[in-house]
Structure formats: C-alpha cells, structure tokens
Amino acid sequence: MQRIYLSDFDSQSEIIQIKDTEIIHQLTKVLRSRIGDKISIFNGKDSQDHIFEIIELAKREISIKKESHLENNSEISFELSLYNGMPNKLEKVEYMLQKGTEIGFTKFCFFRTERSQKLNLSTNKIQRLEKIIIEAAEQSGRAKIPELIFEEDFDIEHLPQWENIFFHTKNDKSIEINKIDPKIDSKINLFVGPEGGWSDSEVEILETQTHRVHLGNRILRTETTWIVTGFFLIQKSA
C-alpha cells in the first residue's frame, strides 16, 4: 500500500481532498490508482498510519475517505542525531539523508568545520534534500520526519548537553562503541568529521565535551562511520 506524507493532515478528518500536484501525478500517472484503491496517510506528528479509500479522481483534486488507522511503532526509543562536517559533494549529503532516515535518525545537522567546504546551498537544493527525507520516510515506514539543519557557524565549544560522541582515527583516550548504552528517552549525538577529518584544535575542544570513539584500524568514510554506529546503537537499544 502506498504511503503518503501530508504535513497538514488532520487525523480527525474523515474525508480530505488532495490538491498537491506532485502527489496527484504520483497517484494517477505513476501508480495508476483507481477509485476504490487504498492509500496510507501520515502527518509526521502522531504515531499512526491512516488508511483511506480513493473515492474521486480528477485532474486537479483527489478525494479520499478514511477507513481505519493503524498504530505505527517504527520510531526508536531515544533521539539519535547526526552532526556532520559538510561533505565535499552534495550527492553524499543526499545519500546520508536517505539512509539515515531509513535507519531511524531523528535529526541531521551539517556544519562547516576547518576542513570542510562552505555551505553554499540554494533554497531549491535544500527543498530537494527535504524531499529526499520525506520519500525515505514514506518508503521505510517512518512515523516521524527527521529534522534537517545547515549551519555555517556551528559552535563546537558549546555542544548540546546530552551524550555526545565523536569519532577519530586515533585510539588514544578512546572508548569502545559498545560501551555506549542508549536508554529510553535519552539523546545521543554523533559527531563525524568531513573527508579531511577533524583539525587538532577541533579534537582538543571535542575531547572536553564528548566521548572519543575509535572504530578500529580501518579508516571509514565520513558517510559510512555514522551509518554503522547508528545502526549498532539502535539495535542495541531494541
């Protein structure tokens, strides 16, 4: 059954009219939906999927009627955020947002470090990235839409007051990732450097506020590190 995200959807509505041209195109031209077909609607706010039946198809509007709702328990029991030095290619950001949404991350923050590129993102590019998150949430069965933030001047001297982890290729003063124990309703922030890694001054600052984690003798790419560690932490908490 096709899942569709509607941010302004009121879960109390019995009949709604879809007027979004992209959704209409998807349902009529791509999926070739017909009257009587069922679709699942979610608004990213509650933990429910709402099942609707298509009752009217038109070029500029599709009417659907509610049949039932299902509890959606797909979200993880703690908040998991990625803070990543801006990668050198936009394609990497797209990949990270797609896979991170599928895995279960609740927030993505990309920021400029000493060794990362500038954040030159147009409104259209940001909207494209937000759409990638929505599509990944629809496909993977997520109940919530992860938050996306870009910051040019991120202050690593004042990090969130939660459990912060940063990754480094050196093993000095490091702990093992399996020593991190996610708890229900806790917040864990993963800090990952860009392709060039953290600078010495950034490492010095991060070490005062975070756990340093070393993942072994092989150096993982910036777009790989947080995927394997995030998935590990999620599975450990399950």
C-alpha positions in Angstrom: 0.0 0.0 0.0 1.3 3.4 -1.0 2.2 5.7 2.0 1.9 9.5 1.5 3.1 12.2 3.9 0.8 15.1 4.3 2.2 17.6 6.8 -1.1 19.5 7.3 -3.3 16.4 7.5 -5.8 16.5 10.5 -6.0 13.0 11.8 -9.7 13.6 12.8 -10.7 14.3 9.1 -13.0 11.7 7.6 -12.8 13.0 4.0 -9.9 15.0 2.6 -9.1 16.5 -0.8 -5.6 16.1 -2.1 -4.6 19.1 -4.3 -0.8 18.8 -4.3 0.1 18.4 -8.0 3.1 16.1 -7.3 1.0 13.7 -5.2 -1.8 13.7 -7.8 0.8 13.0 -10.6 2.3 10.2 -8.5 -1.1 8.6 -7.8 -2.6 8.9 -11.2 0.3 8.7 -13.7 2.9 6.7 -11.8 0.9 4.3 -9.7 -2.2 4.5 -12.0 -4.5 4.4 -8.9 -8.2 3.9 -9.4 -11.4 4.6 -7.4 -11.5 2.1 -4.6 -7.8 1.8 -4.1 -6.4 2.2 -0.6 -3.6 4.5 0.4 -1.9 5.2 3.8 -1.6 8.8 5.0 0.6 10.0 7.9 1.4 13.6 9.1 4.7 13.1 10.9 3.2 14.2 14.2 1.3 11.3 15.7 2.3 7.6 15.6 -0.5 6.4 13.4 -0.9 5.5 9.7 -4.4 6.4 8.5 -5.9 4.1 5.8 -8.0 6.0 3.2 -10.0 4.8 0.1 -9.9 6.8 -3.1 -13.5 7.9 -3.8 -12.9 10.5 -6.6 -10.2 11.2 -9.1 -9.9 14.4 -11.0 -7.0 16.3 -12.8 -6.7 18.9 -10.0 -8.1 17.0 -7.0 -8.3 13.6 -5.5 -10.9 12.9 -2.8 -10.2 10.1 -0.2 -12.3 8.7 2.6 -11.0 7.3 5.9 -11.5 3.7 6.6 -9.3 2.9 9.6 -6.0 3.7 11.3 -3.0 1.6 12.4 -0.5 2.3 15.2 2.9 2.9 13.9 5.7 1.8 16.2 8.6 2.3 13.8 10.3 5.0 15.8 13.3 4.2 18.0 13.0 4.7 21.8 15.7 7.5 22.0 16.7 10.6 20.0 19.7 10.0 17.7 21.2 13.0 15.9 24.0 13.3 13.4 26.2 16.3 13.5 28.5 16.1 10.4 31.1 18.3 8.9 29.8 19.3 5.5 30.9 16.7 2.9 32.7 17.7 -0.3 29.8 16.6 -2.6 26.1 17.3 -2.4 25.5 13.7 -3.6 26.9 12.4 -0.3 24.5 14.6 1.7 21.6 13.1 -0.3 22.8 9.6 0.4 23.3 10.3 4.1 19.8 11.8 4.5 18.2 8.9 2.6 20.0 6.1 4.6 19.9 7.9 7.9 16.1 8.4 7.6 15.7 4.7 6.8 17.8 3.6 9.8 15.9 5.8 12.3 17.9 9.0 12.9 15.8 11.9 14.3 17.9 14.8 13.3 20.6 15.8 10.8 22.9 18.9 11.3 25.5 19.7 8.7 28.0 22.4 9.5 31.3 23.9 8.4 34.5 22.7 10.0 38.0 23.8 9.4 38.5 21.1 6.8 35.0 21.0 5.1 33.6 23.0 2.3 31.4 26.1 2.6 27.7 25.7 2.9 26.5 27.1 -0.5 23.0 25.7 -0.7 20.2 27.4 -2.5 16.6 27.2 -1.4 15.9 24.8 -4.2 18.7 22.4 -3.1 17.5 22.4 0.5 14.0 21.7 -0.6 15.3 18.8 -2.7 17.1 17.4 0.3 14.0 17.8 2.4 12.0 15.9 -0.2 14.6 13.0 -0.1 13.9 12.7 3.7 10.2 12.6 3.1 10.5 10.0 0.4 12.7 7.9 2.6 10.3 8.2 5.5 7.4 7.2 3.2 9.2 4.2 1.9 10.7 2.9 5.2 7.5 3.2 7.2 8.7 6.0 9.5 6.1 7.8 11.6 8.1 11.0 12.1 10.1 13.2 9.7 13.6 13.8 10.8 14.8 17.4 11.3 17.3 18.9 8.9 19.6 21.8 9.7 22.5 23.5 8.0 24.8 25.8 10.0 27.6 27.9 8.6 28.9 29.0 12.0 28.4 26.0 14.3 29.9 26.5 17.8 31.6 23.2 18.8 32.6 24.9 22.1 29.0 24.7 23.3 27.6 21.4 22.3 24.1 20.1 23.3 24.0 18.9 27.0 23.4 15.3 26.1 25.5 12.2 25.4 27.9 13.4 22.7 30.2 11.0 20.8 32.8 11.9 18.2 34.9 9.6 16.0 38.6 9.8 15.4 41.1 7.6 13.7 43.5 7.7 16.7 42.9 5.3 19.6 44.3 7.5 22.3 41.7 8.2 25.1 39.0 6.4 23.2 36.2 4.2 24.4 34.6 1.3 22.5 31.3 1.9 20.9 29.7 -1.0 22.8 30.3 0.9 26.0 27.6 3.5 24.9 24.2 2.4 26.3 21.2 4.1 24.8 18.3 4.5 27.3 14.7 5.1 26.6 14.1 8.9 26.1 17.8 9.6 26.1 19.5 11.8 23.5 22.7 10.7 21.7 24.6 13.0 19.3 27.1 11.5 16.8 29.8 14.0 15.7 31.5 13.0 12.4 34.3 15.0 10.7 34.4 15.7 6.9 36.7 13.9 4.4 39.8 15.6 5.8 39.0 14.7 9.4 38.9 16.9 12.4 41.6 19.5 12.9 43.9 19.3 16.0 42.1 22.3 17.6 38.7 20.8 17.0 39.8 17.5 18.5 41.0 19.4 21.6 37.7 21.1 22.0 35.6 18.0 21.3 37.5 15.9 23.9 36.4 18.2 26.7 32.7 17.6 25.9 32.3 14.2 24.2 33.3 10.6 24.3 36.0 9.8 21.7 35.3 6.6 19.9 37.8 4.7 17.8 36.4 2.1 15.4 39.5 0.1 14.6 42.5 0.2 12.3 40.5 0.7 9.1 39.5 4.3 8.3 35.8 4.6 7.4 34.5 7.3 5.1 32.5 10.2 6.6 29.3 8.8 5.0 30.0 5.3 6.4 31.0 6.0 10.1 27.7 7.1 11.4 25.6 4.5 9.5 27.3 1.5 11.1 27.5 3.1 14.6 24.0 4.5 14.5 22.5 1.2 13.4 24.5 -0.6 16.0 23.2 1.7 18.8 19.6 1.3 17.5 19.9 -2.5 17.5 21.5 -2.4 21.0 18.5 -0.4 22.4 15.9 -2.7 20.8 
